[in-house]
Amino acid sequence: MAEREAKESYGSDRAKLIYGRSTNGSLLHISEVLRGLACGCICPACDGQLVARTKADHKVPHFAHYSGEACGGGPETAIHLLAKEAFRNNPKMLLPERLGLDERRQVVMKPGQEVTTEFLRLEYTDPKGIVPDLYVRALGYDLFVEVAVTHFCDGTKLQRLRDHRTPAVEIDLSRLPRDSTREAIADAVLRSALRHWLFHPGIEAAKAMRKKEEEAWQKQQDERQANAANKHRKRVGDLVRAYADGLKELAGAKGDVPRHAELATVGLADHVGIEVAGFGCFTVPPAVWQAIILAEVLHDRCLGNGPCKAVPITKHLEKGHLIRPQFQRVSREVADDTALVETQFAPAWKAIDTYLNYLLGKGVLFQQGYGVALAKAFADPWTARTLAETKRTASLHASVQLVDWILSELPDDERCGMNGESWLQSIHQESGLSYREALQSNVESAKIVGQIENIAAMMEKNGRLPYGNVGLPIERAIERRRAQIAKHAEELREKQLQAAERLRHSRRDRLCVDAEKELTGPGLDAFLNTRLANMNNMTPLEMAEDSESGLTRAREALSELVRQRLIESEAAAEREEYRRMITDDARQCLSEKDSESFLNGRDDDLNRTTPLLFVKDAETYRKARGKLTQWQDQFGAPF
C-alpha cells in the first residue's frame, strides 16, 4: 500500500506499534494482518505475542501486547529493522559532506554525494568488538552504517571505529514518526534524514593537516612576536639616542622666524618660540615651526576645509622636512617606552598638540568642531592686512602682464622700445607718481587698472575705444580700431539687410506652401494676391513678407477661407441631398408629367420659387413635402 493511503487508513501520530514480526521473520504492517490473535505476530523487540487492534475495535489500528503490558521498544526496533531492509536491494544512498584534502593537499569541505551501495550483511562483528548496524560497500570501499533511533554512538564506539580505520556514517532517524510506512523509512534512511560521518580516514587526514598548519602558524606567530619585541627595543634605543642628538643640534640655534613682521603686527610674535616636550623631534627651533603653524596652517588655511588638529598639522610639517625622519610615524607603544627612558621626549604630533593647547589657554585659538581656529581678535586684522597686500601685489603683477601683452601687439616702430618695467618707472600725469607708486595707491590704482583693461579689450577687438592711453603709445592703434569698428558696423548692417530679405522670402514661401496644400488654380492666386481690408489693404503675400505676426494673420485668413469653403461645400452637399429626396418623393407620388410640373413650378408658399430650388435643409424640405402632399391629394398616384 502507498505511504499516503497507509497513513490515512492504518496509521496516525497516536499509534505506537504498527509493525509486527510474522512467523517467517518478516515485518508486517497493521494493514496487512487479520484482527486479534489471528494476526500471528510477535513484538519485534521482546518477541511477545501481539494482538491486532483495528478500526473494528473503534481504535486507531495498532498492535498491542497480548500480555497487556507493552515492552516499550517495539516501535523503535521496527524502524531499526525496516531501515536495514532498505539496503537489501543495493540502493543508492546519500553520503554527507566531509572535510578532506584536495590535489594540492589543502583542507577543503567535500560536498555530499549519492552513491550506489553493495549490500554485504546486516550486521558485522570482528575481534575488536565492532558491531555496526549495516555493512555495505560503496565507491569500492567498505562502509559501516549506523542507524540511530533512540541510541546514538558513544565515545567508546567512536574510538573503536577510529581504531578499525573503516569509514562509518550515522543516520539520525530519531525525528521519524513511529508509524511511518516502509517507503517513508526507506526514503529517510537513504536520502532525507540527517546524517554525519562517525569516522573517515580523509577527515582524520584533513584534521591532522589542519593541526599541522595551525602549529606552523603558531610557530610563525611566536617568531614574529619575538622579532617584533627585539625591533621594538632597538627602535626605542635608537629614538633615545636620536632625540639626545636633536636637542644638542637645537641648543642655541636661532633661525629666521617666517613672516615675523605679520606676526608682530597682529600681536602674535610673543606666542612663538615656546619650548614644549618633544621639540627635539624638529629640524628647526620652536619659533620657526610654531610661526609656520600660525601663519600657514591657521591663517592661510593650507589644510583646506579639514579640521586643524595635531596629526594633520604634523603631516604638513613633515612635507616641509621640518620633522626629523627618525620621529615620523612613531607608534604609541614606542613613544611611551621612549618617554620612560628620555623624560623630555614626546612624539612630534604630541609636541604640536601641547603647543595648540598653550594657544587655546592664551585665547589665541578657540575650539571649532574637532579642531581649532584662530580667534577673531587676531584673525580679522590679519586677514584684512593680508587681503590688502595680496590685492595690491596681484593688481600690480596683472597690470604689468597686460601692459607687456599690449606692447607686444604693437609694431616695433610704434612701441619705441617700451616694456612693462620701463612703463612702471614712467610718470602718471594726473598724480605725478610713477605708475608703480600709483598702482600701489588706493586712490589711483582702480582707475589705472580699468584703463589698462579697456586698452587690452580694444587690442583683442572686442571692446570699446579707450578713453585714455595711460602713458602707452597706442594712438595709431586706436585709429586702426576705429576704422575696424566702422567697417564692422557697415558689414553688420549689410548682413542684417540680407538676413531680413531672407526672412521675408522664407515667410512668403511658408505661406505659399500652406496655401498650396489647401487651394488650387485660380482660387490659390486669388487668395494670395487679393487685398483685404482687415489686413490694412495688403495682400496675404505682402502681410506674410512684412513680419512673423503678419505671416500668422495671413495663415489665419487662409484657415478662415478654407473653413468657409468647407461650410459652403457641406451646405451644397446637404442641399443636393434634399433636392434628390424631394425629386424621388415627387416621382413616387405623381406621374412623370405632374412631378416635373410640381418640381419646376413656382409656388407663392415657397417664397415664389420652385420646390427644387426651395429645398436646402430639413425645414424647407418639410414645407416642400407638405406642398407635395397637396398635389398628391389633388392629382392622385402616378400612372
Buried (B, 14 or more C-beta within 10 A) or exposed (E): BEBEEBBEEBBEEEBBBBBBBBEEEEBBBBBBBEBBEEBBBBBBBBEBBBBBBBEEBEEBBBBBBBEEEBBEBBBBBBBBBBBBBBBEEEBEBBBBEBBBBEEEEEBEEBEEEEBEBEBEEBEBEEEEEBEBBBBBBBEEEBBBBBBBBEEEBEEEBBEBBBEBEBBBBBBBBEEBBBBBBBBBBBBBBBEEBEBEBBBBEBBEBBEEBEEEEEEEEEEEEEEEEEEEEEEBEEBBEEBBEBBEEBBEEBEEEEBEBBBBEBBEEBEBBEBBBBBBBBBBBBBBBBBBBBBBBBBBBBBEEBBEEEEBBBEBBBEBBBEEEBBBEBBBEBEEEBBEBBBEEBEBBBBBBBBBBBBBBBBBEEEBBEEEEEBBBBBEEBBEEBBEEBEEEEEBEEBBEBBBEBBBEBBEBBEEEBBEEBEBEEBBEBEBEEBEBBBBBBBBBEEBBEBBBBBBBBBBBBBEEEBEEBEBEBBBBBEEBBEEBEEEBEEEEEEEEEEEEEEEEEBBEBBBEBBBEBBEEBBEEEEBEEBBEEEBEEBEEBBBBBBBBBEEEBBEBBBEBBEEBBEEEEEEEEEEEBBEEBBEBBBEBBBEBBBEEBBBBBBEBEBEEBEEEBBBBBBBEEEBBEBBBEBBEEBBEEBEEBE
